[in-house]
Amino acid sequence: MTTTATSSSHHLSPAFPGRAPWGTANKLRAWQQGALERYVQEQPRDFLAVATPGAGKTTFALTLASWLLHHHVVQQVTVVAPTEHLKKQWADAAARIGIKLDPEYSAGPLSKEYHGVAVTYAGVGVRPMLHRNRVEQRKTLVILDEIHHAGDSKSWGEACLEAFEPATRRLALTGTPFRSDTNPIPFVQYEEGKDGIRRSSADYTYGYGNALADSVVRPVIFLSYSGNMRWRTKAGDEIAARLGEPMTKDAISQAWRTALDPRGDWMPNVLRAADQRLTEVRKSIHDAGGLVIASDQESARAYAKLIREITGTKATLVLSDDAGASKRIDDFSEGTDRWMVAVRMVSEGVDVPRLAVGVYATTISTPLFFAQAVGRFVRSRRRGETASVFLPTIPDLLGFANEMEVERDHVLDKPKKDGEEDPYAESEKEMDEANKEQDEDTGEQDMLPFEALESDAVFDRVMYNGAEFGMQAHPGSEEEQDYLGIPGLLEPDQVELLLQKRQQRQIAHSRKKPAEEADLLEMPAERRPVVSHKEMLELRKQLNTMVGAYVHQSGKPHGVIHTELRRVCGGPPSAEATAGQLRQRIAKVQEWATRMK
């Protein structure tokens, strides 16, 4: 076929809007045009497009569907989406360009007024042969939205293979192709690298970094809050810890849950700060909204109550993936209310373009879920809009925040080396948790290994474009207000410049205060790295290895060398030293060893 992709947009319905609502655009973006041209040129049966959340995958897919229908390559369209709400969104978006999809289809012949159906992966899993019969009868384009969900369970993957193996064309879409398991995703090509590991191979990739450079998505400012946590274990022991300090994985998990307990002081302080940020953003983005992503229904209700107390206005509460929830999301999207509180389901695909401020109030720590959650805030409507996401100071989350621009593929083979685990190989339990569609009472809350006793909040740092800014500050302080008051409309380079100026002002203000008034750690964020327990063990191991090597070189005992390192570099014994102090000692012993050569 020699017709170029540029002709596709000429055959769209006259209803195609001038002002682009969800899932449509009157002009294709450069990446959408590029992906479309590649598809038309190659005419593949299977095509995987990886585009960052908010980039416009739906517009690309529907424009391609329009082209294929117009050129009689296919006669009907089937869209497979992760949730009930999303299949309705697909049907609404398709209707705007003249493609009629039935989102209520369950069985039997389809009315002639429709061009196809919109279904869920769960629905395909229940009746794969129904969908196979449909694609065998007529030439079909199958659009698999967020196709990583086809790998959620073996049964879903097998059902998709069975249902859509005879399809004429298959278009797979995802914003986050990586998964933490090794279940192969149907209709995705895997290529083996030189290291022997098979990774997913996309036909077209448009990452967050590219989208940010093209002003397709908003830059994200992450505001991290630390604080002191205290909880009681099942054994009756009381434990106190500070978010961001090196801890065991279990201790991090328990401190995190303590922070998110609505009865403590951490959540009210963070919600208050997030609402102040939203007020600032609404000065330039008048309909800007905020979203709190909660772990469970009980917490969500409590957070909504706190927002009512803080703001004096009611928050929209979305608890499950049902028809009522869809209407509440739609009403919120079309309105101007300040806050929505949701349990998990709004983390992926659900599109509310006016969301500009988020609070990550869930303990799910997979890179997949984090990327999808942040994706709710990055869709840009006009130049200069920024997104702000509030986080607890948890090493994994800060790591994900600093790697927003890293593109990852789905890895099928995960060999372990020297007992080390893949840093993205999160537990199956967490993935199941992240992908639940219904928020049923699992009884999990009754089995918590601890009782949250108290928590407080401390403004910790701002992360932007891989850099960290700010010194610790009390909630409500001038220093915190400096960062919460950053204008909502800024170009990406202006954001960084402003953050640098804020930090310089904070440092200058700190130097003027008497030492006895410094009740918080007054050190810039880049000099206070948040390090995981595993990383601390690695640093101590590296230091001990370096010291061991220097023992043989110098003839001095281990203890003497460690003492000398402490004397020269300062700080406590290695077991109590910070990551920065350990790195300083590693560098010093390397320097000594080099001099002796």
C-alpha positions in Angstrom: 0.0 0.0 0.0 1.6 3.3 -1.1 -0.9 5.8 0.5 0.9 7.8 3.1 -0.1 8.1 6.7 -0.7 11.8 6.3 -3.9 11.0 4.5 -5.4 9.3 7.5 -6.3 12.4 9.3 -8.2 13.6 6.2 -10.7 10.8 6.6 -11.7 11.6 10.2 -15.4 12.4 11.0 -16.6 16.0 10.7 -17.2 15.6 14.4 -13.5 15.6 15.0 -13.2 18.5 17.5 -11.2 21.7 17.2 -10.6 21.7 21.0 -9.1 18.3 21.8 -10.9 16.5 24.6 -9.7 13.2 26.0 -8.2 10.8 23.4 -8.5 13.0 20.4 -6.6 15.9 18.7 -7.3 18.0 15.7 -3.6 17.7 14.7 -1.3 14.8 15.2 1.8 15.3 17.4 5.1 14.6 15.8 5.5 11.2 17.5 2.0 10.2 16.6 2.6 11.1 12.9 6.0 9.3 13.0 4.5 6.1 14.5 1.7 6.2 12.0 4.0 6.6 9.1 6.2 3.8 10.3 3.1 1.5 10.6 1.7 2.4 7.2 5.1 1.9 5.6 5.7 -1.5 7.2 2.1 -2.8 7.4 2.9 -5.3 10.2 0.4 -7.6 11.7 1.7 -6.8 15.2 2.9 -3.4 16.3 3.9 -2.4 19.9 3.9 1.4 20.6 5.5 2.4 23.9 4.6 6.0 24.8 4.8 7.7 28.2 1.5 8.3 30.1 -0.1 11.5 28.9 1.6 11.4 25.4 -1.6 10.6 23.5 -1.5 6.8 22.8 -5.3 6.8 22.3 -5.3 9.5 19.6 -2.6 7.5 17.8 -4.5 4.3 18.0 -7.8 5.7 16.9 -6.3 7.6 14.0 -4.7 4.4 12.9 -8.0 2.5 13.3 -9.7 5.2 11.2 -7.0 4.7 8.5 -7.3 0.9 8.5 -11.1 1.0 8.3 -11.1 3.6 5.6 -8.7 1.6 3.5 -10.7 -1.6 4.1 -7.6 -3.3 5.7 -10.0 -4.2 8.6 -13.8 -4.3 8.9 -14.2 -3.9 12.7 -12.3 -2.9 15.8 -11.9 -4.5 19.2 -10.4 -2.5 22.1 -9.2 -4.4 25.2 -8.7 -2.2 28.2 -7.7 -2.9 31.8 -10.9 -1.6 33.6 -14.6 -1.0 33.1 -14.1 2.8 33.3 -11.4 2.7 30.6 -13.4 0.8 28.1 -16.1 3.5 28.4 -13.5 6.2 27.9 -12.3 4.4 24.8 -15.8 4.2 23.4 -16.4 7.9 24.1 -13.1 8.9 22.5 -13.7 6.8 19.4 -17.2 8.3 19.0 -15.6 11.7 18.7 -13.9 10.7 15.5 -16.8 8.7 14.1 -15.9 5.2 15.3 -18.7 3.6 17.2 -17.7 1.0 19.8 -20.1 -0.8 22.1 -18.7 -0.7 25.7 -21.6 -2.8 27.0 -21.1 -5.8 24.6 -21.4 -9.2 26.3 -22.4 -11.8 23.7 -24.2 -12.4 20.5 -24.2 -10.5 17.2 -23.3 -6.8 17.3 -25.7 -4.2 16.2 -24.8 -2.9 12.7 -24.6 0.7 13.9 -21.3 -0.2 15.7 -17.8 -0.6 14.2 -16.7 -2.8 17.1 -16.6 -3.4 20.8 -14.6 -2.2 23.9 -14.0 -4.9 26.5 -11.8 -5.6 29.5 -9.0 -8.2 29.8 -11.0 -9.8 32.6 -14.0 -10.1 30.1 -11.8 -11.7 27.5 -10.4 -14.1 30.2 -14.0 -15.3 31.0 -15.1 -15.9 27.3 -12.1 -16.1 25.0 -13.9 -18.2 22.3 -16.7 -15.6 22.0 -14.0 -13.0 20.9 -12.2 -15.5 18.7 -15.4 -16.3 16.8 -15.9 -12.5 16.2 -12.3 -12.0 14.8 -12.6 -15.1 12.7 -15.8 -13.9 11.1 -14.6 -10.4 10.0 -11.2 -8.8 9.5 -10.4 -7.2 12.9 -8.0 -4.7 14.3 -7.4 -5.5 18.0 -6.1 -2.6 20.1 -4.6 -4.0 23.4 -4.4 -1.0 25.7 -1.8 -1.2 28.5 -0.9 -4.7 27.2 1.3 -5.5 30.2 -2.0 -6.4 31.8 -2.2 -9.4 29.5 0.7 -10.8 31.5 -1.1 -10.2 34.9 -2.0 -13.8 35.1 -1.4 -16.9 33.0 -5.1 -17.3 32.3 -5.4 -13.7 31.0 -2.4 -14.2 28.7 -3.7 -17.5 27.4 -7.1 -16.1 26.9 -5.7 -13.2 24.8 -3.7 -15.6 22.7 -6.7 -17.8 22.1 -9.1 -14.9 21.4 -7.0 -12.8 19.1 -4.5 -15.1 17.4 -6.6 -15.0 14.2 -6.9 -11.2 14.2 -5.9 -9.4 11.0 -4.0 -6.7 12.8 -3.0 -6.2 16.5 -1.9 -2.9 18.0 -0.4 -3.1 21.4 -0.1 0.0 23.5 1.7 0.7 26.8 3.2 3.5 28.8 5.2 1.1 31.0 6.3 -2.1 29.3 8.3 -3.4 32.2 6.8 -5.9 34.6 8.3 -7.4 37.7 7.5 -10.9 36.7 8.7 -13.1 33.8 5.4 -13.9 32.3 5.7 -13.3 28.5 3.2 -10.7 27.2 1.1 -12.0 24.3 1.9 -10.6 20.8 5.0 -8.8 22.1 8.4 -9.6 20.4 11.4 -10.4 22.7 14.9 -10.0 21.5 18.0 -11.6 23.1 20.8 -9.2 23.9 24.5 -10.0 24.1 24.1 -10.7 27.8 21.7 -13.6 26.9 18.7 -11.8 28.4 15.5 -11.4 26.4 13.9 -8.0 26.5 10.7 -6.7 24.9 11.2 -5.0 21.6 9.0 -2.0 20.7 8.2 -0.9 17.2 8.0 2.7 18.3 9.0 4.3 21.6 8.3 7.8 22.9 9.6 8.2 26.4 9.0 10.8 29.1 12.2 12.6 28.4 11.3 13.1 24.7 7.7 14.1 25.6 9.0 16.6 28.1 11.4 18.2 25.5 8.4 18.5 23.1 6.1 20.0 25.8 3.7 17.1 25.4 3.9 16.4 29.1 4.4 18.5 32.2 7.6 18.5 34.2 7.1 16.9 37.6 8.2 18.4 40.9 8.4 15.8 43.6 8.1 17.1 47.2 9.4 14.6 49.7 8.5 14.5 53.5 10.4 12.8 56.2 9.5 12.6 59.9 9.8 10.6 63.1 7.6 7.4 63.3 6.8 5.2 66.3 5.0 1.9 66.2 4.5 -1.3 68.2 5.3 -4.7 66.8 3.3 -7.9 67.4 5.8 -8.8 70.0 4.9 -5.7 71.9 8.2 -3.9 71.2 8.0 -0.1 70.5 10.2 1.0 67.6 11.0 4.6 66.6 12.7 5.5 63.3 12.9 8.4 60.9 11.8 8.2 57.3 14.8 8.2 55.0 17.3 6.7 57.4 18.8 3.3 56.5 16.6 0.5 57.8 15.8 -3.1 57.1 13.1 -3.7 54.4 10.6 -4.6 57.1 11.3 -1.5 59.2 11.0 0.7 56.1 7.6 -0.9 55.4 6.4 -0.4 58.9 7.6 3.2 59.2 5.9 3.9 55.8 2.6 2.5 57.0 2.9 4.5 60.2 3.4 7.7 58.2 0.2 6.9 56.1 -1.9 6.3 59.2 -4.6 9.0 59.1 -4.6 9.2 63.0 -1.0 10.4 63.1 0.3 13.9 62.3 2.2 13.0 59.1 -0.8 12.7 56.7 -2.6 15.8 57.9 0.5 17.9 57.6 1.3 16.5 54.1 -2.3 17.0 52.9 -2.2 20.6 54.3 1.0 21.3 52.3 -0.4 19.7 49.2 -3.5 21.8 49.5 -1.4 24.9 49.8 0.5 23.9 46.7 -2.8 23.4 44.9 -3.9 26.9 45.9 -0.7 28.3 44.4 -1.1 26.3 41.2 -4.8 27.4 40.8 -3.6 31.0 40.6 -2.4 30.2 37.0 -4.3 27.0 36.3 -7.8 27.9 37.6 -9.4 24.4 37.4 -6.3 22.5 38.7 -7.3 19.5 40.8 -5.6 17.3 43.3 -5.6 13.5 43.7 -4.7 11.4 46.8 -3.9 7.7 45.9 -4.8 5.6 48.9 -4.0 2.0 49.8 -7.4 0.9 50.9 -11.0 2.0 51.4 -10.7 2.7 55.1 -7.7 5.0 54.6 -9.4 6.7 51.6 -12.4 7.6 53.7 -10.2 9.0 56.5 -8.2 11.1 54.0 -11.4 12.5 52.5 -12.5 13.5 56.0 -9.1 15.2 56.7 -9.4 17.1 53.4 -12.9 18.3 54.5 -11.4 19.5 57.8 -8.4 21.2 56.1 -10.2 22.8 53.2 -13.7 23.2 54.3 -14.9 21.5 51.1 -15.8 17.9 50.3 -13.5 15.6 48.4 -14.7 13.3 45.6 -14.3 9.7 46.9 -13.7 6.9 44.4 -13.6 3.5 46.1 -14.1 0.8 43.4 -14.2 0.2 39.7 -18.0 0.3 39.2 -20.5 2.5 37.2 -20.9 4.9 40.1 -17.1 5.3 40.4 -16.9 6.1 36.6 -19.5 8.8 36.9 -17.8 10.4 40.0 -14.5 10.5 38.0 -16.2 12.0 35.0 -18.0 14.6 37.1 -14.8 15.5 38.9 -12.9 15.7 35.5 -15.5 18.1 34.1 -15.9 20.2 37.2 -13.6 22.5 39.2 -13.6 20.8 42.7 -10.3 20.7 44.4 -9.7 17.1 45.6 -10.4 13.5 44.6 -9.4 10.5 46.8 -9.2 7.2 45.1 -8.1 3.6 45.9 -5.6 2.3 43.3 -7.9 2.3 40.2 -7.1 5.9 39.2 -3.4 5.0 39.0 -3.6 3.8 35.4 -5.3 5.0 32.3 -8.1 7.0 33.9 -7.6 10.5 32.4 -8.4 13.7 34.3 -6.3 16.3 32.5 -6.8 19.0 35.1 -5.0 16.9 37.8 -1.9 18.9 38.8 -1.1 18.0 42.4 -0.9 14.4 43.8 -0.3 12.7 47.1 1.2 9.2 46.9 -0.4 7.7 50.0 -0.1 4.0 49.2 2.6 1.5 50.2 2.8 -0.1 46.7 6.4 0.2 45.7 6.7 -1.3 42.2 8.2 0.9 39.4 5.2 0.0 37.2 2.6 1.3 39.6 4.6 4.4 40.5 5.1 5.4 36.8 1.4 4.9 36.1 0.4 6.9 39.2 2.7 9.8 38.3 1.3 9.5 34.8 -2.1 10.8 36.1 -0.5 14.3 36.5 1.7 14.8 33.5 -0.7 15.4 30.7 0.0 18.9 29.4 -2.9 21.1 28.2 -0.8 24.3 27.6 2.9 25.3 27.8 4.3 26.0 31.2 2.1 23.8 33.3 3.9 21.9 36.1 2.8 18.9 38.1 3.6 18.4 41.8 3.6 15.0 43.6 4.0 14.6 47.4 5.9 11.5 48.6 7.2 10.0 51.8 11.0 9.9 52.0 11.2 6.2 51.0 14.4 5.1 49.2 12.5 3.1 46.5 10.1 6.0 45.7 12.9 8.6 45.6 14.8 6.3 43.2 11.8 6.0 40.9 11.3 9.8 41.0 14.9 10.4 40.0 14.6 7.9 37.1 11.5 9.3 35.5 13.2 9.6 32.2 14.7 6.1 32.2 13.1 3.8 29.6 12.8 0.2 30.5 11.8 -2.9 28.6 10.1 -6.0 29.9 12.8 -8.5 30.8 12.0 -12.2 30.5 15.2 -13.6 31.9 16.4 -12.5 35.3 19.6 -14.4 36.2 20.9 -13.7 39.7 24.6 -12.9 40.2 26.3 -13.5 43.5 23.0 -13.7 45.3 21.9 -10.2 44.2 18.3 -9.6 43.2 17.1 -7.6 40.2 16.2 -4.2 41.8 12.9 -4.2 39.9 12.0 -7.8 40.8 9.3 -6.7 43.2 7.2 -9.3 44.9 4.3 -10.9 43.1 2.1 -9.8 46.1 2.9 -6.2 45.3 2.1 -6.6 41.6 -1.2 -8.3 42.5 -2.0 -5.4 44.8 -1.2 -2.8 42.2 -3.3 -4.5 39.5 -6.5 -5.2 41.6 -9.5 -3.7 39.9 -11.9 -4.2 42.8 -11.1 -2.9 46.2 -12.6 -5.7 48.2 -11.8 -6.0 51.9 -8.9 -8.5 52.0 -8.6 -8.6 55.7 -5.0 -7.5 55.3 -5.5 -4.6 57.7 -6.4 -7.0 60.5 -3.0 -8.8 60.1 -0.6 -5.8 60.2 2.5 -6.8 62.1 2.5 -3.5 64.0 0.3 -0.8 65.6 1.0 2.8 64.4 1.5 4.9 67.5 2.5 8.4 66.3 4.1 10.2 63.5 5.2 13.7 62.6 6.1 15.3 59.3 9.2 17.2 58.2 9.7 18.8 54.7 12.7 16.9 53.4 13.6 17.8 49.8 12.4 18.7 46.3 13.4 16.4 43.4 13.3 17.7 39.8 14.9 16.4 36.6 17.2 14.0 38.6 18.5 16.8 40.9 17.6 17.3 44.6 17.1 20.7 46.3 16.2 22.0 49.8 17.0 21.6 53.4 14.8 20.1 56.0 12.0 22.4 57.4 9.1 22.2 59.7 5.5 22.2 58.2 4.2 25.7 58.1 7.7 27.3 58.2 8.9 30.0 55.8 11.3 27.5 54.3 8.6 25.0 53.4 6.4 27.8 52.0 9.2 28.9 49.7 8.9 25.6 47.8 5.1 25.2 48.1 4.8 28.7 46.5 6.6 28.0 43.3 4.4 29.3 40.4 2.2 26.7 38.6 3.2 28.0 35.2 6.9 27.8 34.4 9.1 26.5 31.6 11.2 23.4 32.6 14.5 25.4 32.8 12.8 28.1 34.9 11.7 25.4 37.4 15.3 24.3 38.0 16.6 27.9 38.2 13.9 28.8 40.7 14.7 25.7 42.9 18.4 26.6 42.9 17.6 30.1 44.1 15.2 28.8 46.8 17.9 26.5 48.1 20.6 29.3 48.1 18.2 31.5 50.1 17.5 28.7 52.5 21.2 28.1 53.0 21.9 31.8 53.6 19.1 32.0 56.1 20.4 29.0 57.9 23.9 30.4 58.3 22.5 33.5 60.0 20.8 31.4 62.8 22.6 30.6 66.0 23.7 27.0 66.2 21.4 26.2 69.2 18.4 27.1 67.0 19.2 24.4 64.4 16.8 21.6 65.5 16.8 20.0 62.1 19.6 18.6 59.9 20.6 21.7 58.1 22.3 20.4 55.0 21.3 20.6 51.3 19.4 17.6 49.9 22.2 16.6 47.6 24.5 16.1 50.6 21.8 14.0 52.4 21.4 11.0 50.1 18.5 8.7 50.9 20.1 5.2 50.9 18.4 1.9 51.2 19.4 -0.7 53.7 20.9 -2.9 50.9 23.0 0.0 49.6 24.4 0.7 53.1 25.4 -3.0 53.4 27.1 -2.7 50.0 29.0 0.4 51.1 30.2 -1.2 54.3 31.2 -4.3 52.4 33.1 -2.1 49.8 34.9 -0.2 52.6 35.9 -3.5 54.4 37.2 -4.9 51.1 39.3 -1.8 50.4 40.6 -1.8 54.0 41.5 -5.5 53.6 43.4 -4.8 50.5 45.3 -1.9 52.1 46.1 -4.2 55.1 48.2 -6.4 52.8 49.7 -3.4 51.1 50.6 -1.4 54.2 51.1 -4.2 56.8 48.9 -2.3 59.3 46.1 -4.1 61.2 42.4 -3.6 60.2 41.6 -1.7 63.4 44.4 0.7 63.0 43.3 1.6 59.4 39.7 2.1 60.4 40.7 4.3 63.3 42.9 6.4 61.1 40.1 6.8 58.5 37.8 8.0 61.3 40.4 10.5 62.5 41.0 11.9 59.0 37.5 11.8 57.7 35.5 12.3 61.0 32.4 10.5 62.0 31.3 7.5 64.0 32.4 3.8 63.6 31.5 2.2 60.3 28.4 0.5 61.6 26.9 3.9 62.5 28.4 6.0 59.7 26.2 7.6 57.0 26.4 6.7 53.3 28.3 9.9 52.7 30.8 9.2 55.4 31.4 5.7 54.1 32.0 6.9 50.6 34.4 9.5 51.9 36.4 6.8 53.7 36.4 4.6 50.6 37.8 7.4 48.6 40.5 8.1 51.2 41.7 4.5 51.5 41.8 4.4 47.7 44.0 7.6 47.7 46.3 6.0 50.3 46.6 2.8 48.3 47.4 4.7 45.1 50.2 6.7 46.8 51.9 3.4 47.9 52.1 2.0 44.4 
